[in-house]
Amino acid sequence: MATRTAYSTRAPSRAELDALPGATVIEFGTDWCGYCQGAQASIAKAFEPHAGVRHLKIEDGPGRPLGRSFKIKLWPTLIFMRDGVEVARVVRPTSATEIAQAFASL
């Protein structure tokens, strides 16, 4: 299953993310990653009741400073932030329930 929205190759700076007000979910991964493709249905389902939450899909990989600043090791990784502070993290989600639990921390 292909991703519905491609991962952006243009990433904001860490300072820009840290300054964002409200709730934000950053999804790190790549379009060619099998784990990322496999997680898209669960991610979409978990986001349905949270349509107003900012969702940034950022391409990660070697030499990408934003992913390194969050110490991303595996894809996809979802970082849940409130007012620029990480409040939850889900690595390689396998179900919408797992992601929904992280939404509760927002």
SVG drawing of the C-alpha trace seen along z (x, -y; Angstrom):
<svg xmlns="http://www.w3.org/2000/svg" viewBox="-13 -30 38 34">
<polyline fill="none" stroke="black" stroke-width="0.4" points="0.0,0.0 1.5,-3.3 1.5,-6.3 -1.4,-8.6 0.7,-11.7 4.3,-11.7 7.0,-12.4 8.3,-16.0 11.9,-16.3 11.8,-19.9 12.0,-19.8 11.4,-22.7 14.2,-23.6 14.1,-22.2 13.7,-25.8 10.6,-26.2 9.1,-23.0 9.9,-23.9 8.1,-27.3 4.9,-25.7 1.8,-26.4 -0.7,-23.6 -0.6,-20.0 1.7,-18.7 2.5,-15.1 5.7,-14.7 6.0,-11.5 9.5,-10.5 9.9,-8.0 10.4,-7.5 8.1,-6.7 10.1,-3.6 10.1,-2.2 8.0,1.0 7.3,0.4 6.1,-3.2 3.8,-1.9 2.4,0.8 1.7,-1.6 -0.3,-4.2 -3.7,-2.6 -3.3,-2.5 -2.0,-6.1 -4.9,-7.3 -7.4,-5.6 -5.9,-7.0 -5.9,-10.5 -9.6,-10.4 -10.9,-11.8 -8.0,-14.3 -8.4,-16.0 -7.4,-19.4 -4.0,-18.2 -1.1,-19.4 0.5,-16.4 3.9,-16.8 5.4,-13.9 9.1,-14.5 11.5,-12.3 14.3,-11.1 17.7,-9.5 21.4,-10.0 22.5,-13.6 19.0,-14.8 19.5,-17.0 15.9,-17.2 15.7,-13.4 19.0,-13.3 17.8,-16.0 15.0,-13.7 17.3,-10.7 15.2,-8.8 16.5,-5.3 13.5,-3.4 10.8,-4.3 8.1,-5.3 8.4,-7.2 5.7,-9.5 6.6,-12.3 3.7,-13.9 4.3,-17.5 2.4,-20.0 3.6,-23.6 7.0,-22.5 7.6,-19.9 7.6,-16.1 5.0,-14.4 4.8,-11.0 6.5,-8.8 5.4,-5.8 8.0,-3.8 6.8,-1.4 3.2,-1.4 1.3,1.8 -2.2,0.6 -4.4,-2.5 -4.9,-1.8 -1.2,-2.2 -1.3,-5.7 -4.6,-6.6 -2.9,-6.1 -0.2,-8.6 -2.9,-11.1 -4.3,-10.9 -1.1,-12.6 -1.8,-15.7"/>
</svg>
